Amino acid sequence: MKSQIVIGKRAVQEVLDRAPERAIQLYSTSPVDNAPCPIKQMSKDELDTLTHSTSHQGIALKVADPEPLFLEDLFDAKIIVMLDSIFDPQNVGAILRAAECFGADAIITSKNRGCPMTPTVSKASAGASAFVPHVEVSNLADSAQRLQNEGFTLVVADMDGDENAVWPDKLLLVMGSEGTGVQPLLKKRADLIVRIPMYGKIASLNVAQACAVLLDRARR
């Protein structure tokens, strides 16, 4: 059984409230009275080592992952988010949180062009990493092409995009890194390129904020 470590008070509580049956082991630096799984008390240093993080807030939860998904499992989805070269765990976690809040059906990441699903990602996602279906692929461009063949509209977020685009019912939203953006091959294959109009003095949002805005537009 595959599992992940969720850290932080809010993230752990979200999982315990919404999916207690998936809790395997709770780790805490202070006594815990009730939990739907075994509880192990340990020192802060031990928890630092277990989670490879110092931002766990004294609590972590080992959670059973759902059954692994493959790209074919997403053919009937409506909204999928693909992450291209986003390596910052805070941004990946915030995108997962937005995806869960706005009802995206899944997240697609690359095996070597992005951040792995670490405890830091889980904390930044406020527990959403345990709930948003996730598919890891070897080649983003090939995977996008397969989804296009299944009727998905490939939507790329870019500063040169359309502010007033008509959003499709079935879409694959590609978010690229703040430094280099979406890789040229994916951008070339895009069916629709969109951007968010800016009204302030700062020219752009970070990638997680932009993803949340675009997911809201897609839902509306």
C-alpha positions in Angstrom: 0.0 0.0 0.0 1.4 3.4 -1.0 1.2 6.2 1.4 2.1 9.8 2.0 3.0 11.9 5.0 0.7 14.9 5.6 2.1 17.6 8.0 0.7 20.6 9.7 -2.3 21.0 12.0 -4.8 22.1 9.4 -3.8 19.6 6.7 -3.9 16.7 9.2 -7.2 17.8 10.6 -8.7 18.0 7.1 -7.7 14.4 6.4 -8.9 13.1 9.8 -12.3 14.9 9.3 -12.9 13.9 5.7 -11.1 10.5 5.3 -10.4 9.0 8.7 -10.4 5.5 7.2 -7.2 6.4 5.3 -5.3 7.3 8.4 -2.5 4.8 9.1 -0.4 6.4 11.9 -0.5 9.7 13.7 2.8 11.2 14.9 2.8 14.1 17.4 5.2 15.9 19.7 2.5 16.3 22.3 -0.2 13.9 23.7 -3.2 13.3 21.5 -6.4 11.9 23.0 -8.4 10.5 20.1 -7.5 9.5 16.6 -8.9 6.8 14.2 -5.4 5.2 14.0 -2.4 4.4 16.2 -0.7 7.4 17.8 3.1 7.7 18.2 4.5 10.5 20.4 8.0 11.6 19.4 10.5 14.5 19.8 10.6 17.4 17.5 13.9 16.2 16.1 12.5 12.8 15.4 9.5 14.4 13.6 11.9 16.6 11.6 13.7 13.5 10.5 10.6 11.6 9.6 9.0 14.4 7.6 12.2 15.9 6.2 10.8 19.3 7.3 10.9 21.6 10.3 7.4 23.2 9.5 5.3 20.3 10.7 3.8 22.2 13.7 4.4 19.2 15.9 2.1 16.8 14.0 2.1 14.5 11.0 -0.2 11.8 9.6 0.7 8.8 7.5 -2.2 8.5 5.0 -3.0 5.6 2.6 -3.0 6.8 -1.0 -6.0 5.9 -3.1 -5.6 3.4 -5.9 -3.0 4.7 -8.5 -4.4 6.4 -11.5 -3.3 6.3 -15.1 -3.9 8.8 -17.9 -6.7 6.7 -19.4 -8.6 7.0 -16.1 -9.0 10.7 -16.8 -10.6 10.5 -20.2 -14.1 11.2 -18.7 -12.9 14.1 -16.6 -14.0 17.8 -17.3 -11.2 19.9 -15.8 -7.6 18.7 -15.5 -4.6 20.8 -14.4 -1.2 20.0 -15.9 1.9 21.4 -14.1 5.0 22.1 -16.3 8.3 22.7 -14.6 6.9 24.0 -11.3 9.5 23.0 -8.7 8.5 25.2 -5.7 6.6 23.0 -3.2 4.7 26.0 -1.9 3.3 26.8 -5.3 2.5 23.1 -6.1 0.7 22.8 -2.7 -1.3 26.0 -3.3 -2.3 24.8 -6.8 -3.5 21.5 -5.3 -5.5 23.5 -2.8 -7.1 25.6 -5.6 -7.7 22.5 -7.6 -9.6 20.9 -4.8 -11.6 24.0 -3.9 -12.7 24.6 -7.5 -13.4 21.0 -8.3 -10.7 20.1 -10.7 -10.9 16.4 -11.5 -7.1 15.7 -11.4 -3.6 17.1 -11.5 -1.0 15.8 -13.9 2.7 16.3 -13.2 5.9 15.2 -14.8 8.3 12.6 -13.4 11.3 14.9 -14.0 9.8 18.4 -14.8 8.4 19.4 -11.4 8.3 19.0 -7.6 7.5 15.6 -6.1 4.6 15.3 -3.6 6.5 16.0 -0.4 5.2 16.7 3.1 5.9 20.4 2.4 3.6 20.2 -0.6 0.9 18.5 1.6 1.1 21.3 4.2 0.9 24.1 1.6 -2.1 22.3 0.1 -3.9 22.3 3.5 -4.5 18.6 3.1 -5.7 18.8 -0.6 -2.8 16.6 -1.7 -4.6 13.7 -0.1 -7.8 14.3 -2.1 -7.0 15.6 -5.5 -6.4 12.7 -8.0 -2.9 12.8 -9.2 -1.3 11.2 -12.3 2.5 11.4 -12.9 3.6 11.0 -16.5 6.9 10.7 -18.4 6.1 13.1 -21.2 3.8 16.1 -20.7 3.4 16.9 -24.4 2.5 13.3 -25.4 0.0 13.1 -22.6 -1.5 16.4 -23.6 -1.9 15.1 -27.2 -3.6 11.9 -25.9 -6.1 14.0 -24.0 -6.7 16.2 -27.0 -7.5 13.1 -29.0 -10.1 12.3 -26.3 -11.9 15.7 -26.8 -10.0 17.9 -24.3 -9.3 21.5 -25.2 -5.6 22.3 -24.4 -5.6 25.6 -22.6 -2.3 27.3 -21.9 -2.0 30.3 -19.5 0.4 32.9 -21.0 0.9 36.6 -20.9 0.2 36.8 -24.6 -3.2 35.0 -24.3 -6.8 36.1 -24.8 -8.4 38.0 -21.9 -12.0 37.3 -23.1 -11.7 33.7 -24.2 -14.8 31.4 -24.2 -14.0 28.5 -21.9 -14.7 25.0 -23.2 -16.6 22.4 -21.2 -13.8 19.8 -21.2 -10.3 21.3 -20.7 -6.7 20.6 -19.9 -5.3 23.7 -18.2 -1.5 23.9 -18.4 0.3 26.1 -15.9 4.0 26.8 -16.4 6.8 28.0 -14.2 7.1 31.7 -13.4 10.5 31.8 -14.9 10.2 30.1 -18.3 6.5 29.6 -18.7 5.0 26.7 -20.6 7.4 24.7 -22.7 7.3 25.7 -26.4 5.9 22.3 -27.7 2.9 22.5 -25.3 2.3 26.1 -26.2 2.5 25.3 -29.9 -0.1 22.6 -29.5 -2.5 24.7 -27.5 -6.1 25.1 -28.7 -6.6 28.2 -26.6 -4.2 30.6 -24.9 -5.6 32.7 -22.1 -4.4 35.4 -19.8 -5.8 37.2 -16.7 -6.2 41.0 -17.2 -4.2 43.0 -14.7 -5.5 46.3 -13.2 -2.9 47.1 -10.6 0.7 48.3 -10.8 2.2 44.8 -10.4 2.3 43.0 -13.8 1.5 39.4 -12.8 0.3 36.9 -10.2 2.3 34.0 -9.1 1.5 30.7 -10.7 -0.7 29.4 -7.9 -2.8 32.6 -7.7 -3.2 32.6 -11.5 -4.3 28.9 -11.4 -6.9 29.7 -8.9 -8.3 32.6 -10.9 -8.3 30.6 -14.1 -10.1 27.6 -12.4 -12.7 29.9 -11.2 -13.2 31.3 -14.7 -13.4 27.7 -16.1 -16.1 26.8 -13.5 -18.1 30.0 -14.2 
